[in-house]
Amino acid sequence: MIAFTDIYNQHYKAVFRLAYKFLNNRENAADISQEVFMSLHCQLEQKKEILNIRSWLYKVTSNQCMSFYKKNKIINEQLNDEVIRVEIQKEKNPDINEAIKKMKPQDKILLTLYSEDFSYKKMAEITGIKFSSIGKTLSRALNKLKNEIESQKK
């Protein structure tokens, strides 16, 4: 079994990046990341088996972000403009930053997982969306993002 410190060192940046992409706030993303790794530490201490650490971390991070979002009722307009870098189909587009802010939380998570090259199966595990619905849901999120980017250009 891999030591907790090794897991932390290997995955902290990815967990923080996911939380930051969702919340767009460094302090909140750091807090969420810390909570995720505290939860992992508890799981490992209790000798609970985690088959895929990366997927488990992303699932817990996305759940923590959703809970934080609901608890604090974050409004998209309150999100700062600093940095959200999402690569969709390997194309960087500065208009994505503005468009992503207007997306619903579930769409943000899906787009983030998509940009991180997760498989549909892993996206389903992490988000709790049925595997059979991931393709259509992701497609709708991509279309919303595309439409928002196009409307910004007008």
N, C-alpha and C positions, 0 to 999 in steps of 0.2 A: 504494500500500500504506500502511496506517495505521502510524504509528510505534509502537514498543513502549510508550513512555511513555503514549501516548493509550489504548492497549488496557488497560494496567495501571490507569490512572485510571478508565477506564470500567467495568472488570469486577472490580476487586479486591474490592469489598464483596460482590458476588454469590458469588464464589469462597469468600471467607471465611465467608459465611453458610451455604453448603452444607456446608463442612467442619465448621463449628460445630454445625449441626443434626445432623450424623452423629456427631461425636465428643463434643459437649457439653463442650468444654474449650478455652478461648480460646488458650492457649499452643500446644496441638497444632494447632488450626485455623490459627493464624498460621504455624506451621512448614510445614504442608501447603500453604497458600496461597503461601508463598515458594517452595517446591519446584515448584509448578505454574508459576509465572511464570518461574522459572529454566529450566524445561523449554521453555516457550514461547520464551524468548529464544534458547535453543540452536536451536530449530526455525527461527526467523526468520533467525538468523545463517547457518544452512546453506541458506538460501533454499528451504526446504521449503514447499510450498503448503498452506495451511490454508483450506479452503473456507468453513467456518462457525466463526469464532473462539469464539463463545459455546458452541456444542455441544462443540467441542474442549476448551475449558476445563472444562466440567462433566464430560466423560468422564474427563479426566486427574485432576480433583479426586476424583471418585467412586472411581476406581481407586486413587489414593493413599490415600484413606481406608480402603478395603477392605484394602489391604496393611498399613497402619498397625494396623488393627483385628486382623488375623490375627497380625501380628508381635508385638504387645504383649498379645494375648489379653485384651482389655478385657472385663470382666464387667459386665453391665448394672447390678448393684448398686453398682458403684464410680462410676457416673456421678453427677455432682452434680445438685442440684435447681435450679440457678440459672435457666437460661432455655433452653427449647426452645419456640419459638412456631411451630406449624404450623397453617395455615388449611386446613381440609378443607371443600370446597364453600362457601367464603366465610363460614364460621361459626367464630368463635373459641370454644374450649371449654377451660377450665382443666384438665379431666380428661385431655386429650390428652397433656399433658406427662408424666404418670405412665405412661400407656398406651404411649406411643412408646418409652419406655426399655426395655420388655419385648419389643420387636419384634426380629426377626432383622435383621442388617445389610442384606440385600437389600431387605427390606420398608421399612426406614428410608429407603434411597436412593429407592425408587420413590415413597413417600409425599412425600418432600421434593421430588422433581422434579414430582410432581403438584401440590403446593402452589405451585410456581413456574410453573405453567401451561405446562409442556412438553407437546408433542404426543406421541402414542404412538410415532410414528416416531423422534422425538428421544430418548425414553426408551429405546427399543430400541438406538439407536446408543450411548448413554452407558453403559447397563448390560450390554450384550452379550446381553440376552435376545432371543429371536426376536420379531420384530414381531407375528407371529400369536399369540404367547403373552402379550404385554404386557397386553391387556385383562383376561384371566382372572387373571393374576398380580396385577395391581393390584387387581382386584375382591376377591381373596382377602385381600390386605393390608388393604384397607379394612374387610372383614368382621372380620378379626382385631382391628383397631383398635376397631371398634364393639363387639365382644364384650368386649374388655378394659375399655373405658370402662363398659359396662353392669355388668360384674362388680365394678368398683370402687364403683359406686353402691349395691350390695347390702349 
